[in-house]
């Protein structure tokens, strides 16, 4: 039942005084998008009292909105309390001031849109600075090597002139000794230059690996290791564009765990998380190369299947459904059986000039037809 705006505003009243201060301060100060909030009293983000107050505020906001107290939720409310990303605060405020109650899915979408991209931007900037420094070191090494080569060339020219003026054995011996010393010095310097270049190359490779690992993290769901919602949206848009251009079939599966709220409410969020990981593991094992599996939100998953006609997509959906149903879950600490977890799946194939949203809506409609038909079913459009 929709809430009135007054009821919605009542929902967002924080429990603690610190939370109330953050709430009032944010609504009073606002802050422009793209500006990072700074403490006017000079408090440092490394200061114990200041950061402890932010942590208390974040926990108060989580409790007041009855949201999961997981690391991503804490991070987003801690960021909100500190007003570090004004665009994030603006988006949360709009959600809080709407007539709809704020859900964990809403917070997760805002987290992925702002917090993850902000961390990625900071990391890319830092790695970019390190790479720039290493490139500078490489250029400096090359410059030093060129200088050394020029010096060696001058030494050879000097010895050549001395050779023209002298022909006695002693003078020739001295010239040869000088040539050997210059050559030995050049070889030693070249070894040092080679070592410096190898070190710089190794550090650049490590930075590239770190950057790629962070890139993978930014598009993955932290709980299930499947793609996150942002990655799903980007992948589906690309898959639809490719299917239109190539004329190849594209299918989409939308999956939802049956009675998930019952498991969460009865056994707690830890068991709920285990169930999500179980479903994700089944999906990862059964999808084929080229498919994109993602956590769409909450207990819902999505699988993008390029070059796959609807009958093949439906067959995969049936394998996922039957495999999930075949798992008998139990509480690890007590051995108590949770019974069988089941999943409902809707399947649809891209048609005509459909947009990604059109395809999602048709697959979603099939999913809810499966729910209405008794759950634990696959329905295709």
C-alpha positions in Angstrom: 0.0 0.0 0.0 1.6 3.3 -1.0 2.6 5.6 1.8 1.7 9.3 2.0 4.6 11.8 1.7 4.3 12.5 5.4 4.6 8.8 6.1 7.6 8.6 3.8 9.3 11.5 5.6 8.6 9.9 9.0 10.4 6.8 7.8 13.6 8.6 7.2 14.0 10.1 10.6 17.3 8.8 11.9 17.6 7.1 15.3 20.6 8.8 16.7 21.5 12.5 17.3 24.5 12.1 15.0 22.2 10.6 12.2 19.8 13.5 12.7 22.6 16.0 12.4 23.8 14.4 9.1 20.2 14.3 7.8 19.5 17.9 8.6 22.9 19.1 7.5 22.6 17.3 4.1 19.2 18.7 3.4 20.2 22.2 4.5 23.6 22.2 2.7 22.7 20.1 -0.4 26.1 20.4 -2.2 26.6 20.6 -5.9 27.1 17.5 -8.1 30.7 16.8 -8.7 32.0 18.5 -5.6 33.5 16.6 -2.8 32.3 17.7 0.6 35.0 19.0 3.0 34.9 19.5 6.8 34.6 23.2 7.7 36.0 22.5 11.2 39.2 21.0 9.8 38.3 17.5 11.1 40.4 14.8 9.2 39.0 11.7 7.6 41.7 9.9 9.6 40.5 11.4 12.9 39.0 8.8 15.3 36.2 11.0 16.8 35.1 12.3 13.4 35.1 8.9 11.7 33.5 7.2 14.7 30.6 9.7 14.5 30.2 9.0 10.8 30.1 5.2 11.5 27.5 5.8 14.3 25.4 7.9 11.9 25.7 5.3 9.1 24.5 2.5 11.4 21.7 4.7 12.7 20.5 5.3 9.2 20.7 1.6 8.3 18.5 0.8 11.4 16.0 3.5 10.8 15.3 2.3 7.2 15.5 -1.4 8.2 18.1 -2.1 5.6 20.7 -5.0 5.5 23.8 -4.0 7.6 26.2 -5.4 5.0 29.5 -3.8 3.9 28.1 -2.1 0.7 25.1 -0.7 2.7 27.5 0.6 5.4 29.7 2.2 2.8 26.9 4.0 1.1 25.5 5.4 4.3 28.9 6.3 5.7 29.5 8.2 2.4 26.1 9.8 2.8 26.8 10.9 6.4 30.2 12.4 5.4 28.7 14.0 2.2 31.8 12.8 0.3 29.9 12.3 -3.0 27.2 15.0 -3.4 25.6 13.3 -6.4 25.1 10.2 -4.2 23.4 12.2 -1.5 21.2 13.9 -4.0 20.0 10.6 -5.4 19.4 9.1 -1.9 17.5 12.2 -0.8 15.2 12.0 -3.9 14.6 8.3 -3.0 13.9 9.1 0.7 11.5 12.0 -0.2 9.5 9.9 -2.6 6.3 8.2 -1.5 8.0 4.8 -2.0 9.8 3.1 0.9 13.5 2.8 0.3 14.5 -0.8 -0.3 17.8 -2.7 -0.3 17.6 -2.9 -4.1 17.3 0.9 -4.3 20.4 1.3 -2.1 22.3 -1.3 -4.1 21.5 0.5 -7.4 22.7 3.8 -6.0 25.8 2.1 -4.5 26.7 0.7 -7.9 26.0 3.9 -9.8 27.9 6.3 -7.5 30.1 4.6 -4.9 31.7 2.0 -7.2 32.2 4.4 -10.0 33.7 7.0 -7.6 36.2 4.4 -6.2 37.0 3.2 -9.8 37.6 6.8 -10.8 39.9 7.4 -7.9 41.8 4.2 -8.5 42.2 4.9 -12.2 43.5 8.3 -11.4 46.0 6.9 -9.0 47.2 4.2 -11.3 47.3 6.7 -14.2 49.7 8.8 -12.0 51.8 5.8 -11.2 52.0 4.8 -14.9 52.9 8.4 -15.8 55.7 8.3 -13.3 57.0 5.0 -14.6 56.9 6.3 -18.2 58.9 9.2 -17.0 61.4 6.8 -15.5 61.6 5.0 -18.8 62.2 8.2 -20.7 64.8 9.3 -18.2 66.6 5.9 -18.6 66.5 6.2 -22.4 67.9 9.7 -22.1 70.7 8.5 -19.9 71.5 5.7 -22.3 71.6 8.1 -25.2 74.0 10.3 -23.2 76.2 7.4 -22.3 76.3 6.3 -26.0 77.3 9.8 -27.0 80.0 9.8 -24.4 81.3 6.4 -25.6 81.3 7.7 -29.2 83.4 10.8 -28.1 85.8 8.5 -26.3 86.2 6.4 -29.5 86.8 9.5 -31.6 89.4 10.8 -29.1 91.2 7.4 -29.2 91.0 7.4 -33.0 92.8 10.8 -33.2 95.5 9.6 -30.8 95.9 6.5 -33.0 96.5 8.7 -36.0 99.3 10.6 -34.2 101.0 7.7 -32.5 102.5 4.5 -33.9 104.9 3.3 -31.2 103.9 0.1 -29.3 103.6 1.8 -25.9 101.2 4.4 -27.2 99.2 1.8 -29.0 99.0 -0.2 -25.8 97.7 2.8 -23.9 95.1 3.4 -26.7 93.9 -0.2 -26.6 93.7 -0.1 -22.8 91.6 3.1 -23.0 89.3 1.5 -25.5 88.9 -1.5 -23.3 88.0 0.7 -20.3 85.5 2.7 -22.3 83.9 -0.4 -23.6 83.7 -2.0 -20.1 82.2 1.2 -18.7 79.6 1.3 -21.5 78.7 -2.3 -21.0 78.2 -1.8 -17.2 76.1 1.3 -17.8 74.0 -0.6 -20.4 73.4 -3.4 -17.8 72.2 -0.8 -15.3 69.9 0.8 -17.9 68.5 -2.6 -18.9 67.8 -3.4 -15.2 66.0 -0.1 -14.7 63.9 -0.7 -17.8 63.0 -4.2 -16.7 62.0 -2.9 -13.3 59.8 -0.2 -14.8 58.3 -2.7 -17.2 57.5 -5.1 -14.4 55.8 -2.3 -12.3 53.7 -1.2 -15.3 52.6 -4.8 -15.9 51.6 -5.1 -12.2 49.7 -1.8 -12.3 47.9 -3.0 -15.4 46.9 -6.2 -13.6 45.7 -4.3 -10.6 43.7 -2.0 -12.8 42.1 -4.9 -14.6 41.3 -6.7 -11.3 39.6 -3.5 -10.0 37.7 -3.2 -13.3 36.4 -6.8 -12.9 35.4 -6.0 -9.3 33.5 -2.8 -10.4 31.2 -4.9 -12.6 30.7 -7.9 -10.3 28.2 -8.5 -7.5 30.1 -8.8 -4.3 27.9 -11.6 -2.8 27.5 -13.9 -5.8 30.5 -13.0 -8.1 28.0 -12.8 -11.0 27.8 -9.6 -13.0 26.1 -6.7 -11.2 23.1 -4.7 -12.5 25.2 -2.0 -14.2 27.2 -4.7 -16.1 23.9 -6.4 -17.0 22.4 -3.2 -18.4 25.6 -2.5 -20.5 25.8 -6.1 -21.7 22.2 -6.3 -22.7 22.3 -3.1 -24.7 25.4 -4.3 -26.5 23.8 -7.8 -27.2 20.6 -6.2 -28.6 22.7 -3.9 -30.9 24.7 -6.9 -32.1 21.6 -9.1 -32.6 20.0 -6.4 -34.7 23.1 -5.9 -36.8 23.9 -9.6 -37.4 20.3 -10.9 -37.4 21.3 -13.6 -34.9 18.9 -14.7 -32.2 19.1 -13.3 -28.7 17.3 -14.7 -25.7 16.9 -13.6 -22.1 16.1 -15.5 -18.9 14.7 -13.8 -15.8 14.9 -15.9 -12.7 13.5 -15.4 -9.2 13.9 -17.5 -6.1 10.6 -18.8 -4.8 9.5 -17.8 -1.3 12.9 -16.1 -0.7 11.3 -13.7 1.9 10.2 -16.7 3.9 13.8 -18.1 4.1 15.1 -14.6 5.1 12.5 -14.0 7.7 12.6 -17.5 9.2 16.3 -18.3 9.1 18.0 -14.9 8.8 19.9 -13.0 6.1 23.0 -15.3 6.4 21.0 -18.3 5.2 19.4 -16.0 2.6 22.9 -15.1 1.4 23.9 -18.8 1.2 20.8 -19.5 -1.0 21.8 -16.6 -3.3 25.3 -18.1 -3.6 23.9 -21.5 -4.3 21.7 -20.3 -7.1 24.6 -18.3 -8.5 26.9 -21.3 -8.5 24.3 -23.4 -10.3 23.9 -20.7 -13.0 27.6 -20.2 -13.4 28.1 -23.9 -13.9 25.3 -24.4 -16.5 25.6 -21.3 -18.7 27.6 -21.6 -21.9 30.6 -19.5 -23.0 29.4 -16.2 -24.3 26.3 -16.0 -22.0 26.2 -13.2 -19.4 24.8 -14.1 -16.0 24.1 -11.3 -13.6 22.3 -10.6 -10.3 19.5 -8.4 -11.4 18.5 -7.3 -7.9 17.5 -8.9 -4.6 16.7 -12.5 -5.3 16.4 -12.1 -9.0 18.9 -13.2 -11.6 19.2 -12.6 -15.4 21.0 -14.5 -18.1 21.7 -12.9 -21.5 22.1 -15.6 -24.2 23.5 -14.3 -27.5 23.2 -16.5 -30.6 20.6 -18.6 -28.8 17.0 -19.2 -30.1 14.2 -19.5 -27.5 13.9 -23.3 -27.5 17.6 -23.6 -26.5 17.2 -20.8 -23.9 14.1 -22.6 -22.5 16.1 -25.9 -22.3 18.8 -24.2 -20.2 16.2 -22.6 -18.0 14.7 -26.1 -17.3 18.2 -27.5 -16.5 18.8 -24.6 -14.0 15.3 -25.1 -12.4 15.7 -28.8 -12.0 19.3 -28.6 -10.7 18.3 -26.0 -8.1 15.3 -28.1 -7.0 17.5 -31.1 -6.6 19.6 -29.4 -3.9 18.5 -30.1 -0.3 19.8 -27.3 1.8 20.5 -27.4 5.5 21.9 -25.2 8.3 25.6 -26.0 8.5 25.8 -25.3 12.3 22.8 -27.4 13.3 22.2 -29.7 10.4 18.5 -28.6 10.3 17.0 -29.1 6.8 15.7 -26.1 5.1 13.8 -28.2 2.5 14.2 -27.6 -1.2 14.7 -24.2 -2.7 13.0 -23.7 -6.0 13.2 -21.1 -8.7 10.8 -19.7 -11.3 12.1 -18.6 -14.7 10.7 -16.5 -17.6 12.2 -16.7 -21.1 11.9 -14.5 -24.1 13.6 -13.9 -27.4 14.3 -10.5 -29.0 11.7 -9.6 -31.6 11.7 -7.0 -34.3 12.7 -3.5 -33.2 12.4 -4.3 -29.5 14.5 -2.3 -27.0 16.4 -3.9 -24.1 13.6 -2.7 -21.8 11.0 -4.3 -24.0 12.8 -7.7 -23.9 13.2 -7.4 -20.1 9.5 -6.7 -19.7 8.4 -9.7 -21.8 10.8 -12.0 -19.9 9.6 -10.6 -16.6 6.0 -11.1 -17.6 6.8 -14.7 -18.3 8.5 -15.0 -14.9 5.4 -13.7 -13.1 3.2 -16.1 -15.1 5.4 -18.9 -13.8 4.8 -17.5 -10.3 1.1 -17.4 -10.7 1.1 -20.9 -12.1 2.4 -22.3 -8.9 6.1 -21.4 -8.9 9.0 -23.8 -9.7 8.2 -23.5 -13.4 9.7 -22.2 -16.7 7.4 -20.1 -18.9 8.5 -18.9 -22.3 7.0 -16.2 -24.5 
